[in-house]
Amino acid sequence: VLHHHERWDGRGYPHGLAGPDIPRAAQVLALADTFDALTSSRAYRAARAADRAAEVILGEEGRQFSPEMVAAFRDALPELVETLRAAGPAAARTRA
């Protein structure tokens, strides 16, 4: 948890870790936390659709997120979207 705001490119915090120096669990948590944050409503903005949130994450490969974690996310995305759809319309928020 301590390192889930580190970035693959080294511009994160609290220690400015980069690349494989970031613990793998923190890499996973960072990506999952971002997806959750993007797809959840906030007081200052509405939730994004899962496909739109995925575009943001895919676009940050090699910068914010590990290429390995983004590849795993890309592979799991169809199942993730289906799981969100099964949870109900408020959870899915997708175009497709």
Backbone as a chain_set.jsonl record, in Angstrom:
{"seq": "VLHHHERWDGRGYPHGLAGPDIPRAAQVLALADTFDALTSSRAYRAARAADRAAEVILGEEGRQFSPEMVAAFRDALPELVETLRAAGPAAARTRA", "coords": {"N": [[0.833, -1.187, 0.0], [1.969, 1.215, 0.728], [3.501, 1.958, -1.503], [1.775, 2.345, -3.661], [1.329, 4.668, -5.072], [3.54, 5.133, -6.518], [5.164, 5.56, -9.666], [5.703, 3.969, -12.821], [7.529, 5.324, -14.391], [9.051, 6.637, -12.53], [8.187, 9.038, -11.438], [6.5, 9.151, -9.277], [5.263, 8.889, -5.873], [5.746, 7.71, -2.47], [8.548, 7.561, -2.566], [9.718, 7.843, -5.041], [10.241, 5.595, -6.575], [11.036, 3.502, -9.394], [10.137, 1.596, -12.313], [11.014, -1.854, -12.148], [11.733, -1.651, -9.482], [9.565, -0.994, -8.008], [7.42, -2.58, -5.799], [5.753, -5.583, -6.78], [3.128, -6.104, -5.85], [2.296, -3.527, -5.245], [2.28, -2.449, -7.791], [0.138, -3.815, -8.963], [-1.949, -2.988, -7.259], [-1.917, -0.206, -7.715], [-2.846, 0.027, -10.368], [-5.39, -1.208, -10.169], [-6.586, 0.462, -8.24], [-6.661, 2.872, -9.628], [-8.398, 2.22, -11.759], [-10.728, 1.698, -10.294], [-11.118, 4.244, -9.12], [-11.575, 5.823, -11.399], [-13.931, 4.721, -12.386], [-15.785, 5.192, -10.461], [-18.227, 7.322, -9.006], [-17.659, 10.66, -8.001], [-17.8, 13.48, -5.769], [-17.211, 15.646, -7.309], [-17.277, 14.849, -9.968], [-18.787, 12.716, -12.435], [-18.892, 9.113, -12.664], [-16.734, 7.375, -14.907], [-17.292, 5.46, -17.87], [-16.523, 1.966, -18.034], [-15.062, 1.202, -20.315], [-13.997, 3.629, -21.131], [-12.433, 4.295, -18.913], [-10.614, 2.22, -19.109], [-9.278, 2.977, -21.451], [-7.819, 5.178, -20.529], [-6.061, 3.927, -18.719], [-4.694, 2.118, -20.433], [-3.406, 3.96, -22.023], [-1.473, 4.904, -20.332], [0.523, 3.088, -20.147], [3.778, 2.093, -19.416], [4.391, 4.591, -18.475], [2.786, 5.611, -16.161], [2.002, 3.099, -15.343], [3.172, -0.293, -15.076], [4.3, -2.045, -17.946], [3.856, -4.814, -17.975], [1.744, -5.137, -16.12], [-0.248, -3.659, -17.377], [-0.605, -5.172, -19.668], [-1.661, -7.518, -18.532], [-4.013, -6.454, -17.477], [-5.272, -5.659, -19.87], [-5.715, -8.176, -21.012], [-7.51, -9.225, -19.147], [-9.643, -7.521, -19.318], [-12.09, -7.943, -20.964], [-13.465, -9.916, -19.42], [-13.662, -8.557, -17.001], [-15.316, -6.362, -17.692], [-17.624, -7.783, -18.341], [-18.226, -8.878, -15.834], [-18.792, -6.531, -14.433], [-21.074, -5.709, -15.862], [-22.823, -7.79, -15.183], [-23.165, -7.206, -12.537], [-24.93, -5.186, -12.538], [-26.656, -2.284, -13.957], [-25.658, 0.186, -12.955], [-23.078, -0.419, -12.218], [-21.826, -1.225, -14.577], [-21.846, 0.751, -16.772], [-21.037, 0.989, -19.539], [-20.428, 1.461, -23.071], [-20.706, -0.551, -24.952]], "CA": [[0.0, 0.0, 0.0], [2.86, 2.373, 0.815], [4.074, 2.33, -2.793], [0.83, 2.28, -4.779], [1.35, 5.92, -5.834], [4.762, 5.198, -7.314], [4.894, 5.47, -11.101], [6.678, 3.191, -13.545], [8.561, 6.232, -14.893], [9.795, 7.193, -11.413], [7.684, 10.348, -11.042], [5.486, 8.989, -8.232], [5.647, 9.121, -4.473], [6.514, 8.626, -1.638], [10.003, 7.411, -2.659], [10.196, 8.004, -6.409], [10.685, 4.322, -7.152], [10.761, 3.371, -10.821], [10.239, 0.292, -12.943], [10.925, -3.057, -11.319], [11.971, -1.365, -8.064], [8.256, -0.885, -7.364], [6.928, -3.926, -5.468], [4.709, -6.071, -7.703], [1.797, -5.91, -5.261], [1.975, -2.109, -5.398], [1.958, -2.255, -9.204], [-1.235, -4.308, -9.141], [-2.844, -2.112, -6.511], [-1.972, 1.092, -8.39], [-3.718, -0.083, -11.529], [-6.752, -1.486, -9.693], [-7.077, 1.658, -7.575], [-6.97, 3.857, -10.668], [-9.618, 1.791, -12.443], [-11.84, 1.936, -9.368], [-11.327, 5.689, -8.988], [-12.147, 6.354, -12.64], [-15.282, 4.195, -12.619], [-16.625, 5.54, -9.316], [-18.653, 8.721, -8.952], [-17.084, 11.515, -6.972], [-18.602, 14.687, -5.567], [-16.822, 16.632, -8.313], [-17.443, 14.335, -11.33], [-19.491, 11.442, -12.6], [-18.064, 7.953, -12.987], [-16.495, 7.101, -16.326], [-17.611, 4.107, -18.323], [-15.383, 1.053, -17.906], [-14.224, 1.248, -21.515], [-13.269, 4.907, -21.114], [-11.405, 4.157, -17.878], [-9.59, 1.336, -19.672], [-8.476, 3.764, -22.392], [-6.875, 5.97, -19.734], [-5.034, 3.013, -18.198], [-3.883, 1.633, -21.549], [-2.595, 5.077, -22.471], [-0.418, 5.177, -19.352], [1.484, 1.981, -20.145], [5.17, 2.515, -19.465], [4.542, 5.875, -17.792], [2.261, 5.439, -14.805], [1.831, 1.678, -15.024], [4.055, -1.32, -15.613], [3.809, -2.694, -19.163], [3.367, -6.154, -17.632], [0.436, -5.007, -15.471], [-1.195, -3.193, -18.389], [-0.897, -6.333, -20.521], [-2.573, -8.39, -17.779], [-5.293, -5.738, -17.441], [-5.851, -5.759, -21.215], [-6.192, -9.551, -21.169], [-8.634, -9.467, -18.233], [-10.683, -6.514, -19.499], [-13.406, -8.452, -21.362], [-14.109, -10.564, -18.277], [-13.964, -7.507, -16.032], [-16.497, -5.638, -18.175], [-18.777, -8.687, -18.189], [-18.53, -8.94, -14.407], [-19.465, -5.269, -14.099], [-22.428, -5.762, -16.444], [-23.627, -8.721, -14.389], [-23.434, -6.573, -11.246], [-26.046, -4.259, -12.702], [-26.409, -1.159, -14.842], [-24.855, 1.244, -12.347], [-21.698, -0.873, -12.164], [-21.262, -1.431, -15.907], [-21.627, 2.041, -17.427], [-20.241, 0.838, -20.76], [-21.128, 1.75, -24.326], [-20.92, -1.748, -25.761]], "C": [[0.878, 1.251, 0.0], [3.275, 2.866, -0.572], [3.068, 2.368, -3.935], [0.68, 3.596, -5.543], [2.69, 6.139, -6.545], [4.359, 5.039, -8.783], [6.021, 4.701, -11.779], [7.833, 4.07, -14.033], [9.345, 6.938, -13.788], [9.298, 8.532, -10.894], [6.613, 10.273, -9.955], [6.029, 9.297, -6.852], [5.209, 7.928, -3.644], [8.028, 8.578, -1.865], [10.558, 7.567, -4.07], [10.764, 6.736, -7.007], [10.285, 4.262, -8.623], [10.872, 1.917, -11.256], [10.141, -0.863, -11.969], [11.287, -2.846, -9.844], [10.659, -1.207, -7.296], [7.781, -2.307, -7.038], [5.75, -4.332, -6.367], [3.312, -5.862, -7.137], [1.363, -4.452, -5.388], [1.631, -1.784, -6.851], [0.52, -2.675, -9.5], [-2.228, -3.357, -8.486], [-2.998, -0.753, -7.189], [-2.939, 1.055, -9.564], [-5.17, -0.309, -11.103], [-7.37, -0.258, -9.032], [-7.462, 2.728, -8.592], [-8.246, 3.482, -11.4], [-10.833, 2.047, -11.561], [-12.142, 3.423, -9.247], [-11.994, 6.27, -10.231], [-13.59, 5.91, -12.854], [-16.226, 4.442, -11.451], [-16.994, 7.015, -9.369], [-17.98, 9.416, -7.776], [-17.978, 12.732, -6.832], [-18.37, 15.695, -6.692], [-16.919, 16.138, -9.756], [-18.171, 13.004, -11.317], [-18.488, 10.333, -12.918], [-17.884, 7.853, -14.496], [-16.947, 5.686, -16.629], [-16.348, 3.253, -18.238], [-14.485, 1.11, -19.128], [-13.43, 2.536, -21.597], [-12.152, 4.872, -20.057], [-10.264, 3.272, -18.388], [-8.704, 2.082, -20.656], [-7.425, 4.593, -21.657], [-5.723, 5.081, -19.258], [-4.124, 2.523, -19.321], [-2.954, 2.73, -22.065], [-1.444, 5.422, -21.537], [0.601, 4.043, -19.238], [2.902, 2.522, -20.299], [5.433, 3.868, -18.838], [4.094, 5.726, -16.348], [2.274, 3.969, -14.39], [2.856, 0.797, -15.728], [3.484, -1.892, -16.909], [3.253, -4.096, -18.9], [1.97, -6.095, -17.01], [-0.624, -4.54, -16.466], [-1.564, -4.344, -19.321], [-1.871, -7.283, -19.823], [-3.961, -7.756, -17.691], [-5.998, -5.858, -18.787], [-6.434, -7.159, -21.434], [-7.444, -9.82, -20.341], [-9.825, -8.551, -18.504], [-12.026, -7.06, -19.977], [-14.167, -9.118, -20.208], [-14.497, -9.544, -17.207], [-15.219, -6.745, -16.431], [-17.741, -6.503, -18.026], [-19.191, -8.808, -16.729], [-19.249, -7.675, -13.954], [-20.885, -5.233, -14.645], [-23.345, -6.65, -15.614], [-23.996, -8.127, -13.036], [-24.574, -5.558, -11.333], [-25.665, -3.03, -13.491], [-25.546, -0.067, -14.223], [-23.375, 0.859, -12.316], [-21.066, -0.917, -13.547], [-20.896, -0.122, -16.6], [-20.734, 1.932, -18.667], [-21.091, 1.142, -21.98], [-21.529, 0.471, -25.033], [-21.889, -2.702, -25.145]], "O": [[0.554, 2.237, -0.662], [3.387, 4.073, -0.787], [3.481, 2.42, -5.093], [-0.02, 3.642, -6.555], [2.934, 7.208, -7.104], [3.324, 4.446, -9.088], [7.172, 4.779, -11.35], [8.978, 3.621, -14.084], [10.217, 7.756, -14.081], [9.916, 9.111, -10.001], [5.89, 11.246, -9.74], [7.101, 9.882, -6.692], [4.344, 7.179, -4.099], [8.735, 9.473, -1.4], [11.765, 7.433, -4.267], [11.663, 6.786, -7.847], [9.316, 4.894, -9.041], [11.595, 1.121, -10.657], [9.297, -0.863, -11.073], [11.158, -3.771, -9.043], [10.648, -1.28, -6.067], [7.747, -3.155, -7.929], [4.872, -3.523, -6.668], [2.402, -5.481, -7.872], [0.186, -4.174, -5.615], [0.779, -0.934, -7.11], [-0.214, -1.975, -10.199], [-3.227, -2.972, -9.093], [-4.101, -0.207, -7.231], [-3.758, 1.959, -9.728], [-6.076, 0.338, -11.628], [-8.548, 0.032, -9.24], [-8.475, 3.408, -8.43], [-9.095, 4.341, -11.638], [-11.851, 2.556, -12.031], [-13.307, 3.818, -9.27], [-12.881, 7.116, -10.123], [-14.384, 6.645, -13.44], [-17.354, 3.948, -11.455], [-16.173, 7.855, -9.735], [-17.767, 8.832, -6.714], [-18.824, 12.986, -7.69], [-19.247, 16.506, -6.989], [-16.673, 16.909, -10.683], [-18.169, 12.275, -10.325], [-17.378, 10.595, -13.382], [-18.779, 8.207, -15.263], [-16.979, 4.826, -15.749], [-15.235, 3.766, -18.358], [-13.262, 1.071, -18.992], [-12.3, 2.535, -22.085], [-11.052, 5.37, -20.298], [-9.093, 3.547, -18.127], [-7.496, 1.845, -20.696], [-6.283, 4.698, -22.105], [-4.554, 5.447, -19.382], [-2.903, 2.518, -19.165], [-1.836, 2.446, -22.496], [-0.536, 6.159, -21.92], [1.441, 4.043, -18.337], [3.183, 3.31, -21.202], [6.59, 4.259, -18.684], [4.912, 5.717, -15.429], [2.527, 3.643, -13.23], [3.333, 1.106, -16.82], [2.292, -2.196, -16.966], [2.284, -4.509, -19.536], [1.11, -6.913, -17.338], [-1.771, -4.98, -16.402], [-2.723, -4.47, -19.718], [-2.8, -7.793, -20.45], [-4.97, -8.45, -17.816], [-7.198, -6.13, -18.834], [-7.527, -7.298, -21.982], [-8.334, -10.553, -20.773], [-10.91, -8.784, -17.972], [-13.048, -6.658, -19.422], [-15.369, -8.905, -20.046], [-15.55, -9.666, -16.581], [-16.092, -6.507, -15.596], [-18.797, -6.009, -17.63], [-20.383, -8.836, -16.423], [-20.205, -7.741, -13.181], [-21.801, -4.774, -13.962], [-24.502, -6.307, -15.37], [-25.015, -8.493, -12.451], [-25.111, -5.128, -10.312], [-24.48, -2.755, -13.679], [-24.759, 0.554, -14.938], [-22.511, 1.734, -12.382], [-19.868, -0.665, -13.674], [-19.74, 0.078, -16.972], [-19.784, 2.699, -18.819], [-22.32, 1.088, -21.927], [-22.59, 0.416, -25.653], [-22.166, -3.756, -25.717]]}, "num_chains": 1, "name": "protein.A"}
